[in-house]
Amino acid sequence: MTTKTSDVLDDSKSNHANAPPPYNSIPTSTLSTKFVRHRPSSVFSFLNIKQKISKFVAHSTPKNIISASASSADSVQCLEHITVSSRIRDVVSIPDITPSDVALIIDDCAASLSAAEFSDLLQSPNIEGHTALYWAIVNKRQEALSAFAVFITKFSSICSSDLRLACMATHDQALFAQLGLGYSDSKDEPLRRSLGCSPDDVQVHEGDGLGENQFIACIRIRMFRKRLHITQDLGVEFVAGGRIWILRFYMGPDGRWRIGLSLSQPSFPARPNAKLLIKAHAKPGCTTPPQGLVMTYEKAKLLVPGG
């Protein structure tokens, strides 16, 4: 089944002006000075710790030496986290970093921490309130994003929400689908896999002659009839027009099939002017193609995420 959705959004005052600015707009000299200023202090702190330990060992009992060693190990580990965090921040923010060096820097950072620690660090919102992966997407650091993904087996809920926000801010449906960030139904997903269906496909077109805040979403739902009759609720989530939309086909409480268009978090509210075109499948040998179904969405209705 192929579905085509065209929406005009009344959001001239509801854009992403409040989203964090890309680091590309920050002068290189400012960033470089900031990072260089902090690194020597980390080195000197490390040397001071070693000197203090040496003096303490010379005048301490074995019990005190063991305690001091444990304390110094914690301090060294803390310094490693600080250093790695600073280098990761450089990778996703400094404008003039060499792309070929990105993977080498990230591999070196990963070697300084355990696998679990490095994965947690990448998925923590410790860079201006967002994760390193968020900034890799927003600042278009594809090399960094690919290198980060190697060290993450599964996105945390915090990281997943941050990635959804990044894809929404950059209007990137392709990456949204590639990272598997879309709606997943607990009934339909196992069924789809058992039927041998590949994931549903969504192609979003913006610009190219379309007006501002207009888009066309072409949605192909594989084995649509079989999946819908078994689950009675089938939804597809996609990024378009700076928002995350979900198109649902489901059985209503009155026993009639219904189609719903809604917004997902963290989208802004919208008042869509939409048309839904459902193309009919032509049977082999049919000379006259069957007519598709066209539905118009109620323009006056305001959509609110979760509403």
Long-range contacts (C-beta under 8 A, 24 or more apart in sequence): 1-220, 1-221, 1-224, 1-225, 1-278, 1-279, 1-281, 2-218, 2-219, 2-220, 2-278, 2-279, 3-217, 3-218, 3-219, 3-220, 3-221, 3-247, 3-276, 3-277, 3-278, 3-279, 4-216, 4-217, 4-218, 4-219, 4-276, 4-277, 4-279, 5-216, 5-217, 5-219, 5-245, 5-247, 5-261, 5-274, 5-275, 5-276, 5-277, 6-214, 6-215, 6-216, 6-217, 6-274, 6-275, 7-214, 7-215, 7-217, 7-240, 7-241, 7-245, 7-270, 7-272, 7-273, 7-274, 7-297, 8-211, 8-213, 8-214, 8-272, 8-273, 8-274, 9-213, 9-214, 9-241, 9-243, 9-270, 9-271, 9-272, 10-213, 10-270, 10-271, 10-273, 11-213, 11-242, 11-268, 11-270, 12-213, 14-268, 14-269, 14-270, 15-242, 15-268, 16-168, 16-169, 16-242, 19-169, 20-128, 20-129, 20-130, 20-138, 22-138, 22-139, 23-92, 23-93, 23-94, 23-95, 23-135, 23-139, 24-95, 24-139, 26-93, 26-95, 28-94, 28-95, 28-96, 31-90, 31-93, 31-94, 31-95, 32-94, 35-86, 35-89, 35-90, 35-94, 38-86, 39-83, 39-86, 42-79, 42-82, 42-83, 45-75, 45-79, 46-76, 46-79, 49-75, 49-76, 80-112, 80-113, 81-113, 81-117, 81-121, 83-112, 84-109, 84-112, 84-113, 84-118, 84-121, 85-121, 85-126, 88-121, 88-122, 88-127, 88-132, 89-127, 89-132, 91-132, 91-136, 91-141, 91-144, 92-127, 92-132, 92-135, 92-136, 92-139, 92-141, 92-144, 93-127, 93-135, 93-139, 99-143, 102-141, 102-143, 102-144, 102-147, 103-143, 103-147, 106-144, 106-147, 106-148, 106-151, 107-147, 110-151, 115-151, 118-151, 119-151, 119-152, 119-153, 122-148, 122-151, 122-152, 122-159, 123-152, 123-155, 123-156, 123-158, 123-159, 124-158, 125-158, 125-162, 130-162, 130-166, 131-158, 131-159, 131-162, 131-163, 133-159, 133-162, 133-163, 133-166, 134-162, 134-163, 134-165, 134-166, 137-163, 137-166, 137-167, 137-170, 137-172, 137-175, 138-166, 138-169, 138-170, 140-170, 155-179, 161-265, 161-266, 164-244, 164-264, 164-265, 164-266, 165-266, 167-239, 168-239, 168-242, 168-243, 168-244, 168-266, 168-267, 169-242, 171-204, 171-206, 171-239, 171-240, 171-241, 171-242, 172-239, 173-202, 173-203, 173-204, 173-238, 173-239, 173-240, 176-238, 176-239, 176-244, 177-202, 177-238, 182-236, 182-237, 182-238, 183-235, 183-236, 183-237, 183-246, 183-264, 185-231, 185-233, 185-234, 185-235, 187-230, 187-231, 187-233, 188-227, 188-231, 188-233, 188-234, 188-235, 191-227, 191-230, 191-231, 192-222, 192-223, 192-227, 195-223, 195-226, 195-227, 197-222, 197-223, 197-227, 198-222, 200-236, 202-236, 202-238, 204-238, 204-239, 204-240, 206-240, 206-241, 213-241, 214-241, 215-240, 215-241, 217-245, 219-247, 224-249, 237-264, 241-270, 242-268, 243-267, 243-268, 243-270, 259-295, 261-297, 261-303, 262-303, 262-305, 262-307, 263-303, 263-304, 263-305, 263-306, 263-307, 264-305, 265-305, 265-306, 266-305, 267-305, 269-302, 269-303, 269-304, 269-305, 270-302, 270-303, 271-299, 271-300, 271-301, 271-302, 271-303, 272-297, 272-299, 272-303, 273-297, 273-299
